[in-house]
Amino acid sequence: MIGGPSGTYTIHWSRDVPSLPARIVLDQGYRPPGHDLPPARVPGTADTGVTDPAVPAEIERLVGEFAVRHHPQG
């Protein structure tokens, strides 16, 4: 995100930077230092794939707070 002199923000993403090749490495065995594996799911339960509605609501609230604090037109 780049803030402009007029108070606008631009989000830029590019895969065209030759020095930083875009790649995703999936290594199930990798863990950042100090981060254990998440707890195993209780046998007989399934991942429903449903997001708790409080999560996107909190994200929306935080983005709104950021806009009010850092954008002159809020």
HTML snippet that shows the backbone in 3Dmol.js (N, CA, C, O; Angstrom):
<script src="https://3Dmol.org/build/3Dmol-min.js"></script>
<div id="view" style="width:600px;height:400px;position:relative"></div>
<script>
const pdb = `
ATOM      1  N   MET A   1       0.859  -1.153   0.000  1.00  0.00           N
ATOM      2  CA  MET A   1       0.000   0.000   0.000  1.00  0.00           C
ATOM      3  C   MET A   1       0.911   1.223   0.000  1.00  0.00           C
ATOM      4  O   MET A   1       1.839   1.329   0.803  1.00  0.00           O
ATOM      5  N   ILE A   2       0.628   2.130  -0.907  1.00  0.00           N
ATOM      6  CA  ILE A   2       1.435   3.338  -1.038  1.00  0.00           C
ATOM      7  C   ILE A   2       0.519   4.540  -0.863  1.00  0.00           C
ATOM      8  O   ILE A   2      -0.474   4.677  -1.578  1.00  0.00           O
ATOM      9  N   GLY A   3       0.847   5.407   0.082  1.00  0.00           N
ATOM     10  CA  GLY A   3       0.072   6.623   0.308  1.00  0.00           C
ATOM     11  C   GLY A   3       0.554   7.731  -0.615  1.00  0.00           C
ATOM     12  O   GLY A   3       1.756   7.967  -0.739  1.00  0.00           O
ATOM     13  N   GLY A   4      -0.385   8.408  -1.258  1.00  0.00           N
ATOM     14  CA  GLY A   4      -0.040   9.504  -2.155  1.00  0.00           C
ATOM     15  C   GLY A   4      -0.202  10.848  -1.473  1.00  0.00           C
ATOM     16  O   GLY A   4      -0.853  10.932  -0.432  1.00  0.00           O
ATOM     17  N   PRO A   5       0.377  11.913  -2.040  1.00  0.00           N
ATOM     18  CA  PRO A   5       0.296  13.239  -1.433  1.00  0.00           C
ATOM     19  C   PRO A   5      -1.138  13.775  -1.352  1.00  0.00           C
ATOM     20  O   PRO A   5      -1.424  14.642  -0.526  1.00  0.00           O
ATOM     21  N   SER A   6      -2.029  13.274  -2.190  1.00  0.00           N
ATOM     22  CA  SER A   6      -3.417  13.742  -2.172  1.00  0.00           C
ATOM     23  C   SER A   6      -4.254  13.031  -1.113  1.00  0.00           C
ATOM     24  O   SER A   6      -5.439  13.325  -0.957  1.00  0.00           O
ATOM     25  N   GLY A   7      -3.640  12.093  -0.382  1.00  0.00           N
ATOM     26  CA  GLY A   7      -4.364  11.348   0.638  1.00  0.00           C
ATOM     27  C   GLY A   7      -4.963  10.060   0.122  1.00  0.00           C
ATOM     28  O   GLY A   7      -5.710   9.392   0.837  1.00  0.00           O
ATOM     29  N   THR A   8      -4.646   9.703  -1.109  1.00  0.00           N
ATOM     30  CA  THR A   8      -5.149   8.444  -1.654  1.00  0.00           C
ATOM     31  C   THR A   8      -4.148   7.336  -1.383  1.00  0.00           C
ATOM     32  O   THR A   8      -2.967   7.592  -1.146  1.00  0.00           O
ATOM     33  N   TYR A   9      -4.624   6.121  -1.419  1.00  0.00           N
ATOM     34  CA  TYR A   9      -3.774   4.961  -1.216  1.00  0.00           C
ATOM     35  C   TYR A   9      -3.886   4.058  -2.425  1.00  0.00           C
ATOM     36  O   TYR A   9      -4.969   3.889  -2.987  1.00  0.00           O
ATOM     37  N   THR A  10      -2.773   3.481  -2.822  1.00  0.00           N
ATOM     38  CA  THR A  10      -2.743   2.545  -3.936  1.00  0.00           C
ATOM     39  C   THR A  10      -2.155   1.236  -3.458  1.00  0.00           C
ATOM     40  O   THR A  10      -1.112   1.208  -2.806  1.00  0.00           O
ATOM     41  N   ILE A  11      -2.832   0.160  -3.786  1.00  0.00           N
ATOM     42  CA  ILE A  11      -2.315  -1.162  -3.473  1.00  0.00           C
ATOM     43  C   ILE A  11      -1.745  -1.716  -4.765  1.00  0.00           C
ATOM     44  O   ILE A  11      -2.432  -1.764  -5.785  1.00  0.00           O
ATOM     45  N   HIS A  12      -0.489  -2.135  -4.719  1.00  0.00           N
ATOM     46  CA  HIS A  12       0.178  -2.621  -5.914  1.00  0.00           C
ATOM     47  C   HIS A  12       0.766  -3.987  -5.644  1.00  0.00           C
ATOM     48  O   HIS A  12       1.384  -4.229  -4.607  1.00  0.00           O
ATOM     49  N   TRP A  13       0.562  -4.864  -6.589  1.00  0.00           N
ATOM     50  CA  TRP A  13       1.138  -6.200  -6.502  1.00  0.00           C
ATOM     51  C   TRP A  13       1.568  -6.595  -7.889  1.00  0.00           C
ATOM     52  O   TRP A  13       0.834  -6.390  -8.855  1.00  0.00           O
ATOM     53  N   SER A  14       2.744  -7.157  -7.994  1.00  0.00           N
ATOM     54  CA  SER A  14       3.248  -7.548  -9.308  1.00  0.00           C
ATOM     55  C   SER A  14       4.036  -8.831  -9.200  1.00  0.00           C
ATOM     56  O   SER A  14       4.740  -9.074  -8.220  1.00  0.00           O
ATOM     57  N   ARG A  15       3.902  -9.651 -10.233  1.00  0.00           N
ATOM     58  CA  ARG A  15       4.723 -10.860 -10.334  1.00  0.00           C
ATOM     59  C   ARG A  15       5.830 -10.644 -11.354  1.00  0.00           C
ATOM     60  O   ARG A  15       6.537 -11.588 -11.706  1.00  0.00           O
ATOM     61  N   ASP A  16       5.992  -9.412 -11.834  1.00  0.00           N
ATOM     62  CA  ASP A  16       6.940  -9.125 -12.903  1.00  0.00           C
ATOM     63  C   ASP A  16       8.305  -8.646 -12.406  1.00  0.00           C
ATOM     64  O   ASP A  16       9.100  -8.142 -13.200  1.00  0.00           O
ATOM     65  N   VAL A  17       8.589  -8.789 -11.134  1.00  0.00           N
ATOM     66  CA  VAL A  17       9.871  -8.356 -10.602  1.00  0.00           C
ATOM     67  C   VAL A  17      10.857  -9.517 -10.735  1.00  0.00           C
ATOM     68  O   VAL A  17      10.742 -10.507 -10.012  1.00  0.00           O
ATOM     69  N   PRO A  18      11.829  -9.410 -11.657  1.00  0.00           N
ATOM     70  CA  PRO A  18      12.709 -10.553 -11.904  1.00  0.00           C
ATOM     71  C   PRO A  18      13.551 -10.957 -10.692  1.00  0.00           C
ATOM     72  O   PRO A  18      13.906 -12.128 -10.558  1.00  0.00           O
ATOM     73  N   SER A  19      13.874 -10.019  -9.815  1.00  0.00           N
ATOM     74  CA  SER A  19      14.706 -10.362  -8.665  1.00  0.00           C
ATOM     75  C   SER A  19      13.899 -11.063  -7.564  1.00  0.00           C
ATOM     76  O   SER A  19      14.476 -11.661  -6.656  1.00  0.00           O
ATOM     77  N   LEU A  20      12.582 -10.990  -7.645  1.00  0.00           N
ATOM     78  CA  LEU A  20      11.725 -11.613  -6.641  1.00  0.00           C
ATOM     79  C   LEU A  20      10.720 -12.524  -7.340  1.00  0.00           C
ATOM     80  O   LEU A  20       9.558 -12.150  -7.500  1.00  0.00           O
ATOM     81  N   PRO A  21      11.147 -13.703  -7.753  1.00  0.00           N
ATOM     82  CA  PRO A  21      10.212 -14.565  -8.462  1.00  0.00           C
ATOM     83  C   PRO A  21       9.039 -14.979  -7.576  1.00  0.00           C
ATOM     84  O   PRO A  21       9.212 -15.341  -6.412  1.00  0.00           O
ATOM     85  N   ALA A  22       7.854 -14.916  -8.153  1.00  0.00           N
ATOM     86  CA  ALA A  22       6.660 -15.330  -7.411  1.00  0.00           C
ATOM     87  C   ALA A  22       6.625 -16.849  -7.344  1.00  0.00           C
ATOM     88  O   ALA A  22       6.658 -17.529  -8.369  1.00  0.00           O
ATOM     89  N   ARG A  23       6.559 -17.361  -6.149  1.00  0.00           N
ATOM     90  CA  ARG A  23       6.486 -18.802  -6.009  1.00  0.00           C
ATOM     91  C   ARG A  23       5.865 -19.145  -4.672  1.00  0.00           C
ATOM     92  O   ARG A  23       5.961 -18.388  -3.707  1.00  0.00           O
ATOM     93  N   ILE A  24       5.251 -20.259  -4.637  1.00  0.00           N
ATOM     94  CA  ILE A  24       4.661 -20.775  -3.406  1.00  0.00           C
ATOM     95  C   ILE A  24       5.277 -22.140  -3.162  1.00  0.00           C
ATOM     96  O   ILE A  24       5.262 -23.007  -4.035  1.00  0.00           O
ATOM     97  N   VAL A  25       5.815 -22.319  -1.976  1.00  0.00           N
ATOM     98  CA  VAL A  25       6.412 -23.595  -1.614  1.00  0.00           C
ATOM     99  C   VAL A  25       5.556 -24.194  -0.510  1.00  0.00           C
ATOM    100  O   VAL A  25       5.439 -23.630   0.578  1.00  0.00           O
ATOM    101  N   LEU A  26       4.966 -25.328  -0.801  1.00  0.00           N
ATOM    102  CA  LEU A  26       4.137 -25.998   0.191  1.00  0.00           C
ATOM    103  C   LEU A  26       4.936 -27.125   0.822  1.00  0.00           C
ATOM    104  O   LEU A  26       5.219 -28.135   0.179  1.00  0.00           O
ATOM    105  N   ASP A  27       5.290 -26.947   2.066  1.00  0.00           N
ATOM    106  CA  ASP A  27       6.051 -27.946   2.791  1.00  0.00           C
ATOM    107  C   ASP A  27       5.313 -28.211   4.095  1.00  0.00           C
ATOM    108  O   ASP A  27       5.421 -27.440   5.048  1.00  0.00           O
ATOM    109  N   GLN A  28       4.572 -29.292   4.128  1.00  0.00           N
ATOM    110  CA  GLN A  28       3.760 -29.607   5.293  1.00  0.00           C
ATOM    111  C   GLN A  28       4.594 -29.794   6.561  1.00  0.00           C
ATOM    112  O   GLN A  28       4.081 -29.639   7.670  1.00  0.00           O
ATOM    113  N   GLY A  29       5.863 -30.124   6.403  1.00  0.00           N
ATOM    114  CA  GLY A  29       6.706 -30.359   7.563  1.00  0.00           C
ATOM    115  C   GLY A  29       7.339 -29.103   8.135  1.00  0.00           C
ATOM    116  O   GLY A  29       7.908 -29.143   9.225  1.00  0.00           O
ATOM    117  N   TYR A  30       7.250 -27.978   7.414  1.00  0.00           N
ATOM    118  CA  TYR A  30       7.910 -26.758   7.880  1.00  0.00           C
ATOM    119  C   TYR A  30       7.074 -26.076   8.953  1.00  0.00           C
ATOM    120  O   TYR A  30       5.852 -25.979   8.838  1.00  0.00           O
ATOM    121  N   ARG A  31       7.734 -25.615   9.978  1.00  0.00           N
ATOM    122  CA  ARG A  31       7.116 -24.815  11.035  1.00  0.00           C
ATOM    123  C   ARG A  31       8.074 -23.695  11.385  1.00  0.00           C
ATOM    124  O   ARG A  31       9.255 -23.949  11.622  1.00  0.00           O
ATOM    125  N   PRO A  32       7.588 -22.443  11.423  1.00  0.00           N
ATOM    126  CA  PRO A  32       8.454 -21.364  11.888  1.00  0.00           C
ATOM    127  C   PRO A  32       8.881 -21.639  13.325  1.00  0.00           C
ATOM    128  O   PRO A  32       8.141 -22.275  14.075  1.00  0.00           O
ATOM    129  N   PRO A  33      10.049 -21.175  13.716  1.00  0.00           N
ATOM    130  CA  PRO A  33      10.499 -21.404  15.091  1.00  0.00           C
ATOM    131  C   PRO A  33       9.461 -20.922  16.100  1.00  0.00           C
ATOM    132  O   PRO A  33       8.944 -19.810  15.995  1.00  0.00           O
ATOM    133  N   GLY A  34       9.168 -21.769  17.072  1.00  0.00           N
ATOM    134  CA  GLY A  34       8.222 -21.406  18.123  1.00  0.00           C
ATOM    135  C   GLY A  34       6.761 -21.615  17.766  1.00  0.00           C
ATOM    136  O   GLY A  34       5.885 -21.310  18.576  1.00  0.00           O
ATOM    137  N   HIS A  35       6.472 -22.131  16.566  1.00  0.00           N
ATOM    138  CA  HIS A  35       5.093 -22.373  16.147  1.00  0.00           C
ATOM    139  C   HIS A  35       4.859 -23.875  16.019  1.00  0.00           C
ATOM    140  O   HIS A  35       5.344 -24.517  15.088  1.00  0.00           O
ATOM    141  N   ASP A  36       4.122 -24.409  16.955  1.00  0.00           N
ATOM    142  CA  ASP A  36       3.826 -25.844  16.941  1.00  0.00           C
ATOM    143  C   ASP A  36       2.729 -26.139  15.933  1.00  0.00           C
ATOM    144  O   ASP A  36       2.066 -25.234  15.426  1.00  0.00           O
ATOM    145  N   LEU A  37       2.551 -27.413  15.654  1.00  0.00           N
ATOM    146  CA  LEU A  37       1.441 -27.833  14.809  1.00  0.00           C
ATOM    147  C   LEU A  37       0.130 -27.462  15.491  1.00  0.00           C
ATOM    148  O   LEU A  37       0.044 -27.506  16.718  1.00  0.00           O
ATOM    149  N   PRO A  38      -0.890 -27.099  14.723  1.00  0.00           N
ATOM    150  CA  PRO A  38      -2.183 -26.825  15.358  1.00  0.00           C
ATOM    151  C   PRO A  38      -2.729 -28.103  15.974  1.00  0.00           C
ATOM    152  O   PRO A  38      -2.358 -29.200  15.556  1.00  0.00           O
ATOM    153  N   PRO A  39      -3.599 -27.974  16.956  1.00  0.00           N
ATOM    154  CA  PRO A  39      -4.127 -29.187  17.594  1.00  0.00           C
ATOM    155  C   PRO A  39      -4.913 -30.023  16.591  1.00  0.00           C
ATOM    156  O   PRO A  39      -5.547 -29.498  15.676  1.00  0.00           O
ATOM    157  N   ALA A  40      -4.856 -31.316  16.785  1.00  0.00           N
ATOM    158  CA  ALA A  40      -5.586 -32.230  15.899  1.00  0.00           C
ATOM    159  C   ALA A  40      -7.087 -32.056  16.124  1.00  0.00           C
ATOM    160  O   ALA A  40      -7.539 -31.779  17.235  1.00  0.00           O
ATOM    161  N   ARG A  41      -7.833 -32.225  15.058  1.00  0.00           N
ATOM    162  CA  ARG A  41      -9.290 -32.151  15.144  1.00  0.00           C
ATOM    163  C   ARG A  41      -9.807 -33.365  15.907  1.00  0.00           C
ATOM    164  O   ARG A  41      -9.258 -34.461  15.789  1.00  0.00           O
ATOM    165  N   VAL A  42     -10.846 -33.168  16.675  1.00  0.00           N
ATOM    166  CA  VAL A  42     -11.447 -34.254  17.439  1.00  0.00           C
ATOM    167  C   VAL A  42     -11.953 -35.306  16.459  1.00  0.00           C
ATOM    168  O   VAL A  42     -12.625 -34.966  15.485  1.00  0.00           O
ATOM    169  N   PRO A  43     -11.644 -36.571  16.698  1.00  0.00           N
ATOM    170  CA  PRO A  43     -12.113 -37.622  15.785  1.00  0.00           C
ATOM    171  C   PRO A  43     -13.629 -37.553  15.596  1.00  0.00           C
ATOM    172  O   PRO A  43     -14.379 -37.343  16.549  1.00  0.00           O
ATOM    173  N   GLY A  44     -14.062 -37.731  14.352  1.00  0.00           N
ATOM    174  CA  GLY A  44     -15.483 -37.721  14.041  1.00  0.00           C
ATOM    175  C   GLY A  44     -16.036 -36.352  13.693  1.00  0.00           C
ATOM    176  O   GLY A  44     -17.208 -36.236  13.335  1.00  0.00           O
ATOM    177  N   THR A  45     -15.207 -35.296  13.793  1.00  0.00           N
ATOM    178  CA  THR A  45     -15.668 -33.962  13.416  1.00  0.00           C
ATOM    179  C   THR A  45     -15.086 -33.596  12.060  1.00  0.00           C
ATOM    180  O   THR A  45     -14.085 -34.171  11.630  1.00  0.00           O
ATOM    181  N   ALA A  46     -15.701 -32.659  11.403  1.00  0.00           N
ATOM    182  CA  ALA A  46     -15.251 -32.248  10.080  1.00  0.00           C
ATOM    183  C   ALA A  46     -15.091 -30.739  10.028  1.00  0.00           C
ATOM    184  O   ALA A  46     -15.746 -30.004  10.768  1.00  0.00           O
ATOM    185  N   ASP A  47     -14.215 -30.291   9.146  1.00  0.00           N
ATOM    186  CA  ASP A  47     -14.057 -28.862   8.906  1.00  0.00           C
ATOM    187  C   ASP A  47     -15.226 -28.420   8.045  1.00  0.00           C
ATOM    188  O   ASP A  47     -15.358 -28.871   6.908  1.00  0.00           O
ATOM    189  N   THR A  48     -16.066 -27.555   8.563  1.00  0.00           N
ATOM    190  CA  THR A  48     -17.254 -27.130   7.823  1.00  0.00           C
ATOM    191  C   THR A  48     -16.917 -26.081   6.770  1.00  0.00           C
ATOM    192  O   THR A  48     -17.705 -25.845   5.855  1.00  0.00           O
ATOM    193  N   GLY A  49     -15.753 -25.452   6.894  1.00  0.00           N
ATOM    194  CA  GLY A  49     -15.379 -24.413   5.946  1.00  0.00           C
ATOM    195  C   GLY A  49     -16.138 -23.115   6.157  1.00  0.00           C
ATOM    196  O   GLY A  49     -16.052 -22.207   5.330  1.00  0.00           O
ATOM    197  N   VAL A  50     -16.875 -23.016   7.246  1.00  0.00           N
ATOM    198  CA  VAL A  50     -17.668 -21.827   7.526  1.00  0.00           C
ATOM    199  C   VAL A  50     -16.847 -20.869   8.386  1.00  0.00           C
ATOM    200  O   VAL A  50     -16.260 -21.266   9.393  1.00  0.00           O
ATOM    201  N   THR A  51     -16.817 -19.623   7.981  1.00  0.00           N
ATOM    202  CA  THR A  51     -16.097 -18.603   8.735  1.00  0.00           C
ATOM    203  C   THR A  51     -17.027 -17.995   9.773  1.00  0.00           C
ATOM    204  O   THR A  51     -18.178 -17.670   9.478  1.00  0.00           O
ATOM    205  N   ASP A  52     -16.525 -17.848  10.973  1.00  0.00           N
ATOM    206  CA  ASP A  52     -17.285 -17.186  12.028  1.00  0.00           C
ATOM    207  C   ASP A  52     -17.603 -15.772  11.551  1.00  0.00           C
ATOM    208  O   ASP A  52     -16.679 -15.043  11.190  1.00  0.00           O
ATOM    209  N   PRO A  53     -18.869 -15.351  11.535  1.00  0.00           N
ATOM    210  CA  PRO A  53     -19.231 -14.015  11.043  1.00  0.00           C
ATOM    211  C   PRO A  53     -18.544 -12.884  11.809  1.00  0.00           C
ATOM    212  O   PRO A  53     -18.418 -11.775  11.292  1.00  0.00           O
ATOM    213  N   ALA A  54     -18.104 -13.154  13.029  1.00  0.00           N
ATOM    214  CA  ALA A  54     -17.421 -12.118  13.797  1.00  0.00           C
ATOM    215  C   ALA A  54     -16.073 -11.766  13.190  1.00  0.00           C
ATOM    216  O   ALA A  54     -15.594 -10.645  13.361  1.00  0.00           O
ATOM    217  N   VAL A  55     -15.455 -12.707  12.481  1.00  0.00           N
ATOM    218  CA  VAL A  55     -14.125 -12.449  11.908  1.00  0.00           C
ATOM    219  C   VAL A  55     -14.181 -11.396  10.806  1.00  0.00           C
ATOM    220  O   VAL A  55     -13.467 -10.399  10.911  1.00  0.00           O
ATOM    221  N   PRO A  56     -14.996 -11.558   9.745  1.00  0.00           N
ATOM    222  CA  PRO A  56     -15.041 -10.495   8.738  1.00  0.00           C
ATOM    223  C   PRO A  56     -15.576  -9.182   9.300  1.00  0.00           C
ATOM    224  O   PRO A  56     -15.181  -8.111   8.840  1.00  0.00           O
ATOM    225  N   ALA A  57     -16.470  -9.249  10.288  1.00  0.00           N
ATOM    226  CA  ALA A  57     -16.981  -8.020  10.901  1.00  0.00           C
ATOM    227  C   ALA A  57     -15.855  -7.263  11.597  1.00  0.00           C
ATOM    228  O   ALA A  57     -15.788  -6.037  11.510  1.00  0.00           O
ATOM    229  N   GLU A  58     -14.973  -7.979  12.284  1.00  0.00           N
ATOM    230  CA  GLU A  58     -13.842  -7.338  12.959  1.00  0.00           C
ATOM    231  C   GLU A  58     -12.859  -6.757  11.947  1.00  0.00           C
ATOM    232  O   GLU A  58     -12.315  -5.672  12.157  1.00  0.00           O
ATOM    233  N   ILE A  59     -12.633  -7.474  10.858  1.00  0.00           N
ATOM    234  CA  ILE A  59     -11.740  -6.954   9.811  1.00  0.00           C
ATOM    235  C   ILE A  59     -12.314  -5.679   9.222  1.00  0.00           C
ATOM    236  O   ILE A  59     -11.586  -4.706   9.025  1.00  0.00           O
ATOM    237  N   GLU A  60     -13.606  -5.668   8.937  1.00  0.00           N
ATOM    238  CA  GLU A  60     -14.250  -4.474   8.392  1.00  0.00           C
ATOM    239  C   GLU A  60     -14.128  -3.303   9.375  1.00  0.00           C
ATOM    240  O   GLU A  60     -13.877  -2.168   8.969  1.00  0.00           O
ATOM    241  N   ARG A  61     -14.307  -3.586  10.662  1.00  0.00           N
ATOM    242  CA  ARG A  61     -14.183  -2.535  11.679  1.00  0.00           C
ATOM    243  C   ARG A  61     -12.767  -1.962  11.708  1.00  0.00           C
ATOM    244  O   ARG A  61     -12.583  -0.748  11.788  1.00  0.00           O
ATOM    245  N   LEU A  62     -11.765  -2.851  11.641  1.00  0.00           N
ATOM    246  CA  LEU A  62     -10.376  -2.397  11.684  1.00  0.00           C
ATOM    247  C   LEU A  62     -10.002  -1.589  10.446  1.00  0.00           C
ATOM    248  O   LEU A  62      -9.291  -0.589  10.552  1.00  0.00           O
ATOM    249  N   VAL A  63     -10.475  -2.012   9.274  1.00  0.00           N
ATOM    250  CA  VAL A  63     -10.207  -1.252   8.046  1.00  0.00           C
ATOM    251  C   VAL A  63     -10.863   0.118   8.142  1.00  0.00           C
ATOM    252  O   VAL A  63     -10.259   1.120   7.760  1.00  0.00           O
ATOM    253  N   GLY A  64     -12.084   0.176   8.645  1.00  0.00           N
ATOM    254  CA  GLY A  64     -12.758   1.463   8.825  1.00  0.00           C
ATOM    255  C   GLY A  64     -12.012   2.362   9.789  1.00  0.00           C
ATOM    256  O   GLY A  64     -11.886   3.562   9.545  1.00  0.00           O
ATOM    257  N   GLU A  65     -11.518   1.806  10.874  1.00  0.00           N
ATOM    258  CA  GLU A  65     -10.735   2.578  11.847  1.00  0.00           C
ATOM    259  C   GLU A  65      -9.458   3.110  11.203  1.00  0.00           C
ATOM    260  O   GLU A  65      -9.080   4.260  11.430  1.00  0.00           O
ATOM    261  N   PHE A  66      -8.791   2.278  10.400  1.00  0.00           N
ATOM    262  CA  PHE A  66      -7.588   2.713   9.701  1.00  0.00           C
ATOM    263  C   PHE A  66      -7.909   3.870   8.761  1.00  0.00           C
ATOM    264  O   PHE A  66      -7.179   4.860   8.715  1.00  0.00           O
ATOM    265  N   ALA A  67      -9.003   3.743   8.012  1.00  0.00           N
ATOM    266  CA  ALA A  67      -9.378   4.809   7.069  1.00  0.00           C
ATOM    267  C   ALA A  67      -9.658   6.119   7.781  1.00  0.00           C
ATOM    268  O   ALA A  67      -9.238   7.179   7.318  1.00  0.00           O
ATOM    269  N   VAL A  68     -10.360   6.059   8.899  1.00  0.00           N
ATOM    270  CA  VAL A  68     -10.667   7.271   9.650  1.00  0.00           C
ATOM    271  C   VAL A  68      -9.395   7.925  10.186  1.00  0.00           C
ATOM    272  O   VAL A  68      -9.261   9.148  10.148  1.00  0.00           O
ATOM    273  N   ARG A  69      -8.471   7.122  10.678  1.00  0.00           N
ATOM    274  CA  ARG A  69      -7.248   7.678  11.263  1.00  0.00           C
ATOM    275  C   ARG A  69      -6.246   8.180  10.222  1.00  0.00           C
ATOM    276  O   ARG A  69      -5.534   9.153  10.471  1.00  0.00           O
ATOM    277  N   HIS A  70      -6.185   7.537   9.076  1.00  0.00           N
ATOM    278  CA  HIS A  70      -5.095   7.807   8.141  1.00  0.00           C
ATOM    279  C   HIS A  70      -5.532   8.385   6.794  1.00  0.00           C
ATOM    280  O   HIS A  70      -4.684   8.635   5.937  1.00  0.00           O
ATOM    281  N   HIS A  71      -6.799   8.599   6.592  1.00  0.00           N
ATOM    282  CA  HIS A  71      -7.267   9.164   5.330  1.00  0.00           C
ATOM    283  C   HIS A  71      -8.055  10.430   5.648  1.00  0.00           C
ATOM    284  O   HIS A  71      -8.998  10.377   6.437  1.00  0.00           O
ATOM    285  N   PRO A  72      -7.689  11.575   5.049  1.00  0.00           N
ATOM    286  CA  PRO A  72      -8.323  12.835   5.410  1.00  0.00           C
ATOM    287  C   PRO A  72      -9.840  12.858   5.169  1.00  0.00           C
ATOM    288  O   PRO A  72     -10.553  13.619   5.825  1.00  0.00           O
ATOM    289  N   GLN A  73     -10.333  12.048   4.251  1.00  0.00           N
ATOM    290  CA  GLN A  73     -11.770  12.038   3.980  1.00  0.00           C
ATOM    291  C   GLN A  73     -12.477  10.912   4.710  1.00  0.00           C
ATOM    292  O   GLN A  73     -13.691  10.749   4.590  1.00  0.00           O
ATOM    293  N   GLY A  74     -11.703  10.123   5.480  1.00  0.00           N
ATOM    294  CA  GLY A  74     -12.251   9.057   6.310  1.00  0.00           C
ATOM    295  C   GLY A  74     -13.072   8.086   5.548  1.00  0.00           C
ATOM    296  O   GLY A  74     -13.596   7.134   6.126  1.00  0.00           O
TER     297      GLY A  74
END
`;
const viewer = $3Dmol.createViewer("view");
viewer.addModel(pdb, "pdb");
viewer.setStyle({}, {cartoon: {color: "spectrum"}});
viewer.zoomTo();
viewer.render();
</script>
